[in-house]
Amino acid sequence: MKNTFIILIMLLGLFTFGCDPMGDIYDEIDAEMAKEYVVDTFNLARETAPDAYTLTDADYELSSNPDVAKYKNFSDYALPKDYLPEILNQKFTAPDAFEMLVTYNYYSKPVVDSANAYEISSDEYNEMGQSYSNFTDEAEAETLIAKLLDRKVYETEAGTEKTVLYTLFSKNDTRYIRVNADNTTEVLSYSSDAYELDSTDYEDLGQGTYYNFYKISNAESGVVDLAALRGHTLPKDYSCEVYLNYYDTYVVYYFDGANWQVKNSVMAVTEPLNYALNSEDITKSTWWADPAIKITLTSDDYNLYPETSNYQNFDLRSGKVPGTDRAKLVEMIGGMLDANHNPVEDQQYLVNYAYYDGSNGTTNIRVIKTAGVWSEYSE
């Protein structure tokens, strides 16, 4: 009887202690199932990333930046490195280190190089089928000038830009003129608080037949007379109608590797992004974009320095400029960015440049401007 009691006590003890390991196993199973549920839910809510993808209007609306969502593009003030990953995070999943080529819209106002503009000649207007030395339609002008450049301006380097100056003619336009305190005038593109000439003003200035001025020069002298006639306090802006209008019009073209194209304010940009998969917490996985703004130097840049203008590259041979002096190279590239690319302080720039070191080649350098000084960026 005593032995039976002891055996029962041992069995009860075994049963009691045997429950704890099983409970731990169940907890581990529950935790693993919960993790799998999170992973499955995360992946089901997202597509498997393709090798290449172009953002749609609906994609931009996923951005937390209101300008990106509204205008459907990125810019210097809403950089892809800050707002592109958050869009992709909501759409795609992928294996760790997967690379996807992403095409998106980027806004950057073309840099007009008026000092070195290619000016359309009278003969070229005729060559393009114009009866006079001007165009009357912007779209037609841009198309015909691109074809003219294809015929007359030889280029080999994709991305090269060229500013073109032509005359645009228009009839019966509202023009804005400022009369200064010394009675000099300035033609403005617009003025929200301009004095608008009425019929009485035109009549008092002898322009009552058509209630406008014939040319802008007539309008300038006319509003000076009106200011004196009405006793206006100067400076003052005026709005008036002008019959014949000729506008100096600049348009920036770029060479795409085959043809000259108009460089629009919004251009498509393609860059690779990589997926960083967090195996511990998949919800913390993210797409990673290079924070640098990518720029390829063009002839406008190389022409800034005598050392680079001749061969459109940097001579990296010893004894040359910049030669082996890396700091000088950074200084020259920084000068090019300052002159032509409107750089932002504390922003990385990945600059692609051509060089000669005994043979021709191209490579990149990562630079940053801090407190007005350019330096090579390093982590």
C-alpha positions, 0 to 999 in steps of 0.5 A: 500500500505504501509503495502504491501511494509513492508511485501515485505521488511520483506520477502526479509530480511528473504530470505537473512538471510535464505541463510547463514544457508543453505550455512553452511549446504552445506559446512558441507555436502561437508566436510563430503563427502570429508572426506568419500572420503579420508577414502574410497580411503584409505581403497580401496587401502589396504586389511583388515588385517588378523589375521596372515600374513607372509611377501613376497619378494614383501613386503620387497621391499616396505621398504624405507631401501635399505638393507631390500628391497635388502636382504628381511630381518630385522637386528640389523641395520634395526630393525623391529620396524623402518621398518616393520610398514611402509610396513604394512601401505601400505598394510593393514587397520584394526579396532582400536587396532586390533592385527595381528601376523606378521612373517618376516625374521630376520638376526642375525649371530649365536653366536659361543660358541667355548669354550663350543662346543660339539666336535664330537668323532671318535665313533660318526663319525662312528655312523653317517656312516662316514668311517673317522673322518670327513665329506666331505659335509656340508649339510650332516654333519648338517643333521646327527649331528642334528639327533645325538643331538636328540638321545644324547643331552636331552633338554626341553627348546625351544630356547636353543642353542648348538655349535658343532665342527666337521671336514670338509675334502676337496681336492685341495683348495686354501688356504691363508697364512700370513708370518710375519716378524719373519717368523711365519705363520697364516692361513687366510680365505681369502686375496684379495692382496695375492701373488699367487704362479705360476708354477715357484714358485712350481718348485723352492720349489720342488713341480713341480710334482703336483703344490700344497702342500700336507697339510697346514703344508707343505704349511706354511713352503713352503711359508716361504721358498719362501719369503726368496728365492724371497726376499719378504718384510714381512709381506706378504700374499700368495695364494697357492693350498693344496691337503688335507684340514681339517677344524675345522667347528662350527655350531650352533644348537637350540632346537625348542621344539621337535628337534635340528635344525641348527640356520641359519643367517636368521630366521623367527620371529613372533610377534604381531603388533597393529593397531592405527586407527586415526579417525580424519585423517585416513592417519595417522593411523599406525601399531605399533611394540614393539621397543624391541629386544626379547630374551629368555635366554638359558643354555649358558646364565644361565651357566655364573653364579654359581647362575643360572647354577645349576637350569637354572633360577634366584632364587628370594627368599629373601637371595638368589642371585639375590633374591629380589634385582632387580638391581642385576637381571638387572646386571646379565641379562645384563652380559648374553646379553653382553657375548652371544647376541652382544647388541647395546647401547640405544636399548631396550631388552625384555628378557624372563627368568626363575625364582624360588620364591617358584614355577617355572615360566617365565616372562619378563623384559625390559632392556637397555644399556646406556653408558655401564651400564644396567638398567631396561627400563621404559617409 
